[in-house]
Amino acid sequence: MPFGLSASFLKSRSFHHHRTRRALWNNNGKLSKEYCIKMQHNYWKNHCTNLKGGSMMSDDKFEKKYLVNATSKNSHDEPKKSQPILEFIKDGMDTFRQFSRLYAFFSFISSGLSSSLLAADNLSNISPKMFLIGFLQFLIPNCIMFQYIVGVNQLADVEIDKINKPYLPLASGKYSLRNAVTIVASSLLMGFGSAWVLGSRPMFWCLVISTMLMTAYSVKLPLLRWKRSTILATLSLASSMTIGQHIAPYLHMKTVLKKALDYPRSLVFTVVVVSLFYTVISLAKDIPDIEGDKAAGHKTLAIHLGPRRVFWFCISLLQMTYGIAIIMGALSPILWSKIFTVVTHFIMSIILWYRANSVDLSNNDSLQSFYMAIFVFLSVENFLVLFVR
């Protein structure tokens, strides 16, 4: 304490220390931060008053101000502590959603359900419980393996994604390389393991084939990394999706329901139509990614021909797909199926044309939006094929 401090200051200091300690003593036996601040202020206030005789804020006003601040701060402590936890959970879920590419995941579910219903043929002759169990048996290992496929592709493309898709978890740094490898490796082991335990040989081998094709599409190994070639990329992606999302659930459900294996007209129609859809998806996904693909040395069709030509080539392929569907529908021997197939696919071709003309080919966000819209058209088609006879 400074030399020459007056007796009045000692008395004042003791009085304020006693009053404030009772008001600001915490339940856990520790002095609050406000108490410490106040004591420092009291010291310098009285010190300056005694030395200079100056006037300062009155004791009552000072104490009231700091007591109010202490009460106000303590009342808001709990929300500030809980808020980061909620934000952490929300950010974690959103990051995993981006890593999982859910827009393609929903299309995958609709494809599997559609092909499973084609295998059932007549739902009135089967047990709904048995069908549901069979579909879940297909869904669980394939959903896990789907996570492996999208994950290994992001691991292989992390440098390209830093240019084309910097918002993805690996490219943005939200996921470390170790996090991504853990998710991918776990998905691979769990996917194959669950398929093997379920004991459906058609589903297991279809899963093996489709996974091998997509691995060859993505990984940087000798004779692999097929995505660098337009032809190999299209063949591997279209074949993998057709086998994994349509043929696999069809064969698996036939096994579960113990039905004789056949190849109805609706299955042939499905394979032809969805193969063309997946071909378009393979070509269209490269249109917004030209900058990153150039940097990586890939020779995609979009780089060779330009985004405009490839875009309208994709639209032409989709219109041709709807044209094939209309012709096959018109040849149906069943009147209601003929009418439904022709009318619905004609309507879808008009919607597609309208949507295509609204795309800004100079804007990557617009192109990416249209690419995601193709999965919506595919999901609708998965519903329409159920009425083909």
C-alpha positions, -999 to 999 in steps of 0.1 A, spaced: 0 0 0 14 35 -9 30 55 19 9 81 35 -25 65 29 -51 82 52 -71 65 79 -103 73 61 -92 53 31 -85 23 53 -119 25 69 -136 30 35 -117 1 20 -126 -23 49 -163 -12 46 -166 -18 9 -147 -50 11 -172 -64 36 -203 -54 17 -191 -64 -17 -177 -98 -6 -211 -108 7 -228 -97 -25 -203 -112 -49 -191 -143 -31 -197 -173 -55 -215 -205 -44 -183 -225 -49 -164 -204 -24 -144 -183 -49 -145 -146 -54 -161 -135 -87 -142 -117 -114 -164 -86 -107 -153 -85 -71 -117 -85 -81 -123 -57 -106 -142 -37 -81 -116 -40 -54 -89 -27 -78 -112 2 -88 -119 10 -51 -82 11 -44 -73 35 -71 -105 56 -66 -97 63 -29 -60 66 -36 -67 93 -62 -93 110 -40 -69 113 -11 -40 124 -31 -57 150 -53 -89 157 -36 -108 151 -68 -144 139 -70 -153 105 -84 -184 83 -88 -201 78 -55 -197 45 -37 -234 37 -39 -235 43 -77 -203 24 -82 -215 -6 -63 -249 -6 -79 -233 -5 -114 -210 -35 -107 -236 -55 -89 -260 -51 -119 -232 -61 -143 -224 -92 -123 -260 -103 -122 -265 -96 -159 -233 -115 -168 -241 -145 -147 -277 -148 -161 -263 -152 -196 -235 -176 -188 -255 -208 -194 -267 -200 -230 -232 -190 -240 -219 -224 -228 -246 -245 -245 -246 -226 -278 -212 -239 -290 -222 -275 -284 -253 -271 -306 -233 -254 -333 -206 -281 -331 -233 -309 -337 -249 -289 -365 -216 -283 -383 -206 -319 -379 -238 -332 -394 -236 -307 -423 -200 -316 -430 -208 -353 -431 -238 -345 -454 -214 -328 -478 -190 -357 -477 -218 -382 -484 -232 -364 -514 -268 -371 -504 -284 -359 -536 -270 -390 -553 -278 -411 -522 -316 -405 -525 -315 -414 -562 -298 -447 -552 -326 -455 -527 -353 -449 -553 -334 -471 -578 -331 -500 -554 -367 -498 -544 -380 -496 -580 -360 -527 -590 -371 -546 -559 -407 -539 -568 -400 -551 -603 -387 -584 -589 -418 -588 -567 -440 -583 -597 -473 -588 -579 -473 -575 -544 -507 -592 -536 -489 -626 -537 -461 -618 -513 -457 -610 -477 -451 -572 -471 -429 -581 -441 -407 -604 -462 -404 -577 -489 -394 -551 -464 -368 -573 -448 -354 -582 -482 -352 -545 -492 -335 -536 -460 -310 -564 -465 -301 -548 -498 -301 -513 -485 -278 -516 -455 -246 -530 -471 -251 -510 -503 -256 -477 -484 -224 -483 -465 -206 -492 -497 -220 -460 -513 -202 -441 -486 -170 -458 -496 -175 -450 -533 -181 -412 -528 -153 -411 -501 -126 -428 -522 -134 -405 -551 -129 -374 -528 -97 -388 -515 -83 -392 -550 -96 -358 -562 -88 -336 -532 -64 -314 -552 -89 -310 -580 -117 -303 -555 -97 -274 -541 -104 -257 -574 -138 -271 -585 -155 -278 -552 -136 -260 -524 -167 -264 -501 -162 -302 -497 -149 -313 -463 -115 -326 -475 -108 -297 -499 -119 -271 -473 -99 -288 -445 -130 -296 -423 -119 -332 -426 -83 -343 -422 -68 -369 -445 -69 -393 -415 -106 -387 -409 -115 -394 -445 -93 -425 -447 -109 -439 -415 -144 -433 -429 -136 -448 -463 -118 -479 -449 -145 -486 -424 -172 -483 -450 -154 -508 -473 -150 -534 -446 -185 -529 -431 -201 -530 -466 -185 -563 -477 -188 -577 -442 -225 -570 -439 -232 -583 -474 -213 -615 -467 -232 -621 -434 -266 -616 -450 -258 -645 -473 -272 -632 -506 -247 -643 -532 -262 -623 -561 -261 -591 -541 -226 -598 -527 -211 -604 -562 -229 -575 -577 -215 -553 -549 -180 -566 -555 -182 -558 -593 -197 -523 -589 -172 -515 -561 -142 -527 -582 -154 -506 -612 -158 -474 -591 -124 -480 -574 -108 -483 -609 -126 -451 -618 -111 -431 -589 -78 -444 -575 -44 -433 -588 -27 -466 -596 -11 -480 -627 -37 -489 -654 -64 -474 -632 -78 -438 -627 -102 -444 -655 -118 -411 -651 -90 -395 -671 -105 -412 -702 -140 -402 -713 -148 -436 -727 -135 -456 -697 -150 -432 -672 -184 -434 -689 -183 -472 -692 -172 -478 -656 -196 -453 -640 -227 -464 -661 -219 -501 -656 -213 -498 -619 -245 -478 -613 -267 -501 -634 -253 -532 -618 -253 -519 -582 -285 -500 -582 -308 -520 -605 -296 -555 -613 -283 -562 -577 -316 -554 -559 -336 -573 -586 -316 -605 -583 -315 -602 -545 -352 -598 -541 -359 -628 -564 -337 -648 -540 -354 -635 -509 -389 -641 -522 -379 -675 -537 -392 -666 -571 -380 -681 -604 -355 -659 -621 -369 -642 -653 -362 -612 -674 -395 -593 -680 -400 -565 -705 -400 -540 -677 -365 -550 -666 -351 -547 -701 -368 -513 -704 -352 -503 -671 -317 -513 -679 -318 -495 -713 -332 -463 -700 -311 -460 -668 -279 -469 -686 -285 -438 -708 -292 -417 -678 -260 -428 -662 -241 -420 -694 -255 -385 -693 -245 -382 -656 -210 -393 -664 -206 -366 -691 -225 -338 -674 -206 -340 -641 -174 -328 -660 -190 -296 -674 -187 -275 -642 -153 -290 -634 -133 -280 -665 -109 -257 -646 -98 -283 -621 -97 -311 -647 -74 -290 -669 -51 -285 -640 -50 -322 -633 -43 -331 -669 -76 -349 -675 -89 -351 -711 -126 -350 -706 -152 -345 -733 -161 -311 -719 -125 -299 -723 -123 -312 -759 -156 -299 -771 -164 -271 -747 -192 -269 -721 -219 -257 -745 -216 -286 -769 -214 -313 -742 -243 -298 -724 -266 -299 -754 -253 -334 -763 -264 -345 -728 -298 -330 -734 -301 -348 -768 -292 -381 -751 -319 -376 -725 -345 -366 -751 -335 -397 -771 -340 -417 -739 -375 -404 -735 -381 -411 -772 -370 -448 -767 -393 -450 -737 -422 -436 -757 -416 -462 -785 -413 -491 -761 -445 -479 -744 -464 -477 -776 -454 -513 -784 -469 -525 -751 -497 -550 -756 -515 -536 -725 -536 -505 -732 -533 -488 -699 -495 -493 -698 -492 -480 -733 -511 -448 -726 -494 -441 -693 -459 -447 -706 -463 -426 -737 -480 -397 -720 -458 -395 -690 -426 -397 -709 -438 -371 -734 -445 -347 -704 -411 -354 -689 -394 -346 -722 -412 -312 -723 -401 -305 -686 -366 -314 -695 -365 -291 -725 -379 -262 -704 -354 -268 -676 -324 -271 -700 -332 -237 -716 -332 -220 -682 -295 -230 -676 -269 -203 -678 -240 -220 -695 -215 -194 -684 -223 -199 -647 -209 -230 -629 -235 -228 -602 -263 -230 -628 -245 -260 -644 -241 -277 -611 -277 -272 -603 -288 -288 -635 -264 -317 -629 -282 -323 -596 -315 -320 -613 -306 -350 -635 -308 -371 -604 -344 -358 -599 -353 -369 -634 -338 -402 -627 -358 -407 -595 -390 -399 -614 -380 -425 -641 -375 -451 -614 -412 -446 -606 -424 -446 -642 -407 -479 -651 -430 -497 -627 -459 -492 -650 -442 -506 -681 -457 -539 -693 
